Amino acid sequence: MPTMKSAALFAIVQSSLVSHALGDCTTECATFPATGVKYSGRCTVDKATAELGTENLACLVCKYNLDSTDTKDAEGVLRALCGDAYAANEFSFSKISGRGDQFDNEHYSGGGEWNYEIETATGEDALDVDAARVDEVFYYEAQRKVIEFPDYLKSVNPFTNSAENGPFSDTNDPANGHGLYSDSTEERANGAADKFFPDLDGCDINAAYCCFAQDRQAGDNNGNCAEPYEYNCVDKDPADNANICYVDHKRSTKANHVSGGFSVFGDLKTGKEDIEGPIHCHGLVWGDDELQADNVYKGNLLFYVSMYDHMTQRGYVRNIPGAPMCSCAENMPVVTRSDCTQIAASEDTTFTYDATEGVAASVYIKDLNFNACQGVNANNNLEERAKQLEEDNKLSSEKRAALQQVLVGSGAGKCNAAIEKFLGTQGIQRTS
């Protein structure tokens, strides 16, 4: 049942739509402040509605619709204005390396000089020199701009269920195309309705993560690379925080350049798990609302996790064979768990009205902080962060459950159970 506040808002906004139809917003905008409405906080529907008040919101709705051929209600107007405000702050992902899309694509596949090279005895190929641009972007743009999320890179978004996308593509038919199920029969799915998420163009379950296989930098108190580099930093390991269960090569054909196959990292006969050696996984998850902070700043989060925090600060690089180094969750190796980072945004928002220029929103990003994720039962845990977003009604239960098909849990036997289930889909059954 609508509240008195929402009913009053509805009445005023409906009145503004009538005025828009008559081609005049003079009455609705008579009291709109000449300097605009400014507040401390993010540009979201709920926050803006509360800060604007019904009269100012009615003005925005009336004038927006008067100047547009696409009539929107109050929520639609705020979403459009806020979306434009964040877009005006966008920083192109390609500007981070400045080396071109081919370099960036190869990097996120796990190749290229930032992944393969190790500092020499004479100081050549030093990561802090070769990737100095990453530190500059962190200090000047990553904390002040909206970094574009690079889902145009095939390594980050390596698979689409579209027939026109090449020989390694499938149709949208769930029986043929790759995707993830939120399996309602799984206890960990917690009752979510079973749903198939086809692997389309983008991160379809609102999550991405990296899994690093090597440490290439000494002296940062992370991993076991040490000086002298030529003796103590050859094929060294990152700090171990996850186990690999299996890699389905079909999930990332555009990054690994093979049409199929798989690798398993467990022994179903002996029950042994954790046979791959140390790896380190870290990721991000965002809400369904495009104005939710982690959604707006998912490009910033990916940059921070993959290039700044783990590469230049820790030296973690290289991919798990057969998979990208960093990608949408549905394209990554199936692992037990992943660390997680979320964003904390400090912003000022301003809405303006001008009878000639129209209405607009602007966002001044004062600061962005990158924090360990807060989860339901644990912090710094990607799966638990997804549960928290679900509990806060920001992420669908189906997407959270689908994420649990690639983050299967750290309990004994969970990895091998996931392997056995996957092998069953390949027609391989245990005989004893």
C-alpha positions in Angstrom: 0.0 0.0 0.0 1.5 3.4 -0.9 2.6 5.7 1.9 1.3 9.3 2.3 4.6 10.6 1.1 4.7 8.4 -2.0 1.1 9.3 -2.7 1.8 13.0 -2.5 4.9 12.6 -4.7 2.8 10.7 -7.2 0.2 13.5 -7.3 2.8 16.2 -7.8 4.7 14.3 -10.5 1.5 13.5 -12.3 0.7 17.2 -12.2 4.1 17.9 -13.7 3.4 15.5 -16.5 0.1 17.3 -17.2 2.0 20.6 -17.4 4.5 19.0 -19.7 1.7 17.9 -22.0 0.6 21.5 -22.0 4.1 22.7 -23.0 4.7 24.8 -19.8 6.7 24.1 -16.6 6.5 27.7 -15.2 4.4 26.7 -12.2 6.3 23.6 -11.2 9.7 25.4 -11.5 8.7 28.7 -9.9 10.5 27.9 -6.7 13.4 25.9 -8.0 16.6 27.5 -6.5 18.6 29.5 -9.1 21.8 28.0 -7.8 20.5 24.5 -8.1 19.9 21.9 -5.4 23.2 20.6 -4.0 23.7 17.9 -1.4 26.4 15.7 0.0 25.9 12.2 -1.2 25.6 10.0 -4.2 23.3 10.5 -7.2 20.8 7.7 -6.7 17.0 7.6 -7.0 16.4 7.3 -3.3 18.9 9.9 -2.2 17.9 12.4 -4.8 14.2 12.0 -4.1 14.8 12.7 -0.4 17.1 15.7 -1.0 15.1 17.4 -3.8 11.7 17.3 -2.2 8.5 16.9 -4.2 8.3 20.4 -5.7 11.8 20.4 -7.1 11.5 16.9 -8.3 8.2 17.8 -10.1 10.1 20.6 -11.8 12.8 18.3 -13.0 10.2 15.8 -14.3 8.2 18.4 -16.1 11.2 20.1 -17.8 12.9 16.9 -18.7 9.8 15.5 -20.4 9.1 18.9 -22.1 12.6 18.7 -23.7 12.5 15.0 -24.5 10.6 12.8 -26.9 10.9 9.9 -24.4 8.5 10.6 -21.6 9.7 9.2 -18.2 8.3 9.1 -14.7 10.2 10.5 -11.7 12.4 7.5 -11.2 13.2 7.4 -14.9 14.1 11.0 -15.0 16.4 10.7 -12.0 18.1 7.6 -13.5 18.7 9.4 -16.8 20.1 12.5 -15.1 22.3 10.6 -12.7 23.5 8.3 -15.5 24.5 11.3 -17.5 26.3 12.8 -14.5 28.4 9.7 -14.0 29.1 9.4 -17.7 30.5 12.9 -17.7 33.1 11.7 -15.2 34.2 8.7 -17.2 37.9 7.9 -17.8 38.6 5.5 -20.7 40.2 2.2 -19.6 42.5 2.2 -22.6 44.2 5.3 -21.2 45.5 3.3 -18.2 48.3 1.5 -20.1 48.2 3.8 -23.1 49.5 0.8 -25.1 46.4 -0.1 -27.1 43.6 -2.6 -26.9 45.8 -5.5 -28.1 48.2 -5.0 -25.2 45.4 -4.7 -22.7 43.6 -7.8 -24.1 46.8 -9.9 -23.9 47.5 -8.6 -20.4 44.1 -9.8 -19.1 44.6 -13.1 -20.9 47.7 -13.6 -18.7 50.3 -12.7 -21.3 52.4 -9.7 -22.4 55.4 -8.2 -20.8 53.8 -7.2 -17.5 53.0 -10.8 -16.9 56.0 -12.6 -18.4 59.0 -10.4 -17.6 61.0 -10.5 -14.4 63.5 -7.9 -13.3 67.0 -8.6 -14.3 70.2 -8.3 -12.3 71.0 -5.0 -14.0 67.6 -3.5 -13.2 66.0 -3.9 -16.6 62.3 -4.9 -16.8 61.5 -3.5 -13.4 57.8 -3.6 -12.8 57.7 -0.3 -11.0 59.3 1.4 -14.0 57.6 -0.4 -16.8 54.1 -0.1 -15.2 54.6 3.3 -13.6 51.6 4.5 -15.5 49.4 2.3 -13.2 50.5 4.1 -10.1 49.9 7.5 -11.7 46.3 6.5 -12.7 45.7 5.2 -9.2 46.6 8.5 -7.6 45.1 10.9 -10.1 42.1 9.1 -11.8 41.1 6.0 -10.0 40.1 7.9 -6.9 38.4 10.8 -8.7 36.9 9.5 -12.0 34.6 6.7 -13.2 36.9 4.3 -14.9 35.2 2.5 -17.9 34.7 -1.2 -17.3 36.6 -2.9 -20.2 34.0 -5.5 -21.3 35.0 -4.7 -24.9 38.2 -6.7 -24.3 37.8 -10.4 -25.3 39.9 -11.5 -22.4 37.6 -9.8 -19.9 34.4 -10.9 -21.8 35.7 -13.8 -23.8 32.5 -15.7 -24.7 29.1 -14.8 -26.1 26.2 -17.0 -27.0 25.8 -15.4 -30.4 26.1 -17.3 -33.6 27.6 -14.4 -35.5 30.6 -14.1 -33.0 32.8 -16.7 -34.6 33.5 -20.4 -34.7 33.7 -20.8 -31.0 30.3 -19.4 -30.3 27.1 -21.2 -29.6 23.4 -20.3 -29.9 21.3 -18.9 -27.0 19.8 -22.3 -26.5 20.7 -23.4 -22.9 21.2 -26.9 -24.2 24.0 -25.7 -26.5 25.3 -22.4 -25.2 27.6 -21.9 -22.2 26.1 -20.4 -19.1 25.5 -20.9 -15.4 22.5 -22.3 -13.5 21.3 -21.1 -10.2 20.4 -24.7 -9.1 17.5 -24.6 -6.6 18.2 -28.2 -5.6 21.6 -27.2 -4.2 21.5 -26.5 -0.5 23.9 -23.6 -0.9 21.5 -21.9 -3.3 19.2 -21.3 -0.3 16.0 -21.7 -2.2 16.7 -19.5 -5.2 14.5 -20.3 -8.2 16.4 -22.3 -10.8 17.4 -20.0 -13.7 19.8 -20.3 -16.6 22.1 -17.3 -17.2 23.4 -17.6 -20.7 26.9 -16.2 -21.2 26.0 -13.1 -23.2 27.8 -9.9 -23.8 29.1 -8.8 -20.4 29.3 -10.0 -16.8 25.9 -11.7 -16.7 26.0 -12.5 -12.9 27.4 -9.1 -11.8 30.8 -10.4 -10.8 34.4 -10.6 -12.0 37.6 -11.9 -10.5 41.3 -12.6 -11.1 43.3 -15.7 -10.3 47.1 -15.1 -10.2 49.6 -17.9 -10.5 53.0 -16.2 -10.1 54.8 -13.5 -8.0 57.3 -11.4 -10.0 58.2 -8.7 -7.5 60.5 -8.9 -4.5 60.6 -6.7 -1.4 56.8 -6.1 -1.0 56.1 -8.7 1.7 53.7 -10.6 -0.6 54.5 -13.9 -2.3 57.9 -15.6 -2.3 59.8 -13.8 -5.0 63.1 -12.5 -3.5 66.3 -11.0 -4.6 68.5 -11.6 -6.4 65.9 -11.9 -9.1 67.8 -14.3 -11.4 68.0 -16.9 -8.6 65.1 -16.3 -6.2 62.3 -15.0 -8.4 61.9 -17.6 -11.1 58.5 -19.2 -11.2 57.7 -18.0 -7.6 54.3 -18.2 -6.0 51.8 -15.7 -4.7 50.2 -16.0 -1.3 47.8 -18.9 -1.5 44.1 -18.0 -0.8 42.1 -20.4 -2.9 42.1 -23.9 -4.6 41.3 -24.5 -8.2 38.7 -27.2 -8.9 38.6 -27.2 -12.7 38.9 -25.1 -15.8 36.3 -25.4 -18.5 38.2 -24.2 -21.6 35.0 -23.6 -23.4 34.2 -20.7 -21.1 36.9 -18.5 -22.4 37.6 -19.6 -26.0 38.4 -16.1 -27.2 41.1 -15.7 -24.5 42.7 -19.2 -24.6 42.2 -19.7 -28.4 41.0 -23.3 -28.1 37.5 -24.5 -28.8 37.1 -26.8 -25.9 38.6 -29.2 -23.4 39.1 -29.0 -19.6 41.6 -29.3 -16.8 40.9 -30.8 -13.4 42.8 -30.1 -10.2 41.5 -32.7 -7.9 41.9 -36.5 -7.5 38.5 -38.1 -7.2 40.0 -41.5 -6.5 42.0 -40.5 -3.5 39.9 -37.5 -2.5 42.9 -35.2 -2.6 42.3 -31.6 -3.4 44.6 -28.5 -3.5 47.0 -30.2 -6.0 47.7 -27.1 -8.1 50.1 -25.2 -5.8 49.6 -21.7 -4.5 47.2 -19.4 -6.4 45.6 -16.1 -5.4 42.1 -15.0 -6.4 40.5 -11.6 -5.8 37.4 -10.0 -7.3 34.4 -7.7 -7.2 30.6 -8.0 -7.3 28.0 -5.3 -7.9 24.3 -4.7 -7.5 21.7 -4.9 -10.2 20.9 -1.2 -10.0 23.1 0.7 -12.5 23.5 3.5 -9.9 24.7 1.2 -7.1 28.2 2.3 -6.1 30.0 -0.9 -7.0 28.2 -1.0 -10.3 29.1 2.6 -11.2 32.7 2.1 -10.2 33.2 -1.5 -11.3 35.9 -0.3 -13.8 37.7 1.3 -10.9 37.5 -1.8 -8.8 38.8 -4.0 -11.6 41.7 -1.6 -12.2 42.5 -1.5 -8.5 42.3 -5.3 -8.0 44.1 -6.4 -11.1 46.7 -3.7 -11.9 47.3 -1.6 -8.8 46.8 -3.7 -5.6 48.0 -7.0 -7.0 50.4 -6.3 -9.8 52.3 -3.1 -8.9 52.0 -3.5 -5.1 52.4 -7.2 -4.8 53.8 -8.4 -8.1 51.0 -11.0 -8.7 50.6 -11.9 -12.4 50.0 -14.7 -14.9 46.8 -16.7 -15.5 45.7 -20.3 -14.7 46.4 -22.3 -17.9 43.3 -22.4 -20.1 41.6 -19.4 -18.5 42.0 -15.6 -18.5 43.9 -14.0 -15.7 40.9 -11.7 -15.0 37.4 -12.0 -16.4 33.7 -12.1 -15.8 33.0 -14.7 -13.2 31.2 -17.0 -15.6 34.4 -17.2 -17.7 36.8 -18.0 -14.9 38.1 -21.2 -13.4 35.9 -22.8 -10.8 37.6 -22.2 -7.5 36.8 -22.6 -3.8 36.8 -18.9 -2.9 38.0 -15.4 -3.8 39.0 -12.3 -1.8 36.9 -9.2 -2.6 37.1 -5.4 -2.7 34.2 -2.9 -2.6 34.0 0.8 -3.1 33.2 3.6 -0.7 32.4 6.8 -2.6 32.3 10.4 -1.3 30.4 12.6 -3.6 28.6 15.9 -3.9 25.5 16.0 -6.2 23.9 19.0 -7.8 20.7 19.3 -9.8 20.1 22.4 -11.9 17.2 23.9 -13.8 17.3 26.5 -16.6 14.3 27.5 -18.6 16.4 27.6 -21.8 19.1 25.0 -21.1 16.9 22.4 -19.4 17.7 20.2 -16.4 20.8 18.4 -15.5 22.7 16.6 -12.7 26.4 16.8 -11.9 28.5 14.7 -9.6 31.7 15.9 -8.0 33.7 12.8 -6.9 35.6 13.9 -3.8 37.2 10.6 -3.0 36.9 6.9 -3.7 38.2 4.3 -1.2 38.9 0.7 -1.9 37.9 -1.5 1.0 37.8 -5.2 1.9 34.3 -6.4 1.2 31.8 -6.6 4.0 29.9 -9.9 3.8 27.2 -11.8 5.7 29.4 -14.4 7.5 32.8 -13.2 6.5 34.6 -10.2 5.2 37.0 -10.0 2.2 35.1 -12.8 0.6 33.4 -12.5 -2.8 30.7 -15.1 -2.2 29.8 -13.6 1.2 29.7 -10.1 -0.3 27.2 -11.4 -2.9 25.1 -12.7 -0.1 25.2 -9.3 1.6 24.0 -7.6 -1.6 21.2 -10.1 -1.9 20.2 -9.6 1.7 20.2 -5.8 1.1 17.9 -6.4 -2.0 20.6 -5.2 -4.3 21.4 -8.5 -6.1 19.0 -11.2 -7.2 19.0 -14.5 -5.4 19.4 -16.2 -8.8 22.6 -14.3 -9.6 24.0 -15.0 -6.1 23.3 -18.7 -6.5 24.8 -18.8 -10.0 28.0 -17.2 -8.6 28.1 -20.2 -6.2 28.6 -22.5 -9.2 32.0 -20.9 -9.8 32.9 -20.2 -6.1 32.0 -23.6 -4.6 33.2 -23.1 -1.0 36.2 -24.0 1.0 34.9 -27.0 2.9 36.6 -30.4 2.5 35.3 -32.2 -0.5 33.5 -29.3 -2.2 36.0 -29.0 -4.9 36.0 -32.6 -5.8 32.2 -32.6 -5.7 32.2 -29.8 -8.2 34.6 -31.7 -10.4 32.5 -34.8 -10.3 29.4 -32.9 -11.2 31.2 -31.2 -14.1 32.6 -34.4 -15.4 29.1 -35.8 -15.5 28.1 -33.1 -17.9 31.0 -34.3 -20.1 29.7 -37.9 -20.1 32.4 -39.1 -17.6 31.1 -41.1 -14.7 32.9 -42.7 -11.7 32.9 -46.5 -11.9 33.7 -47.1 -8.3 
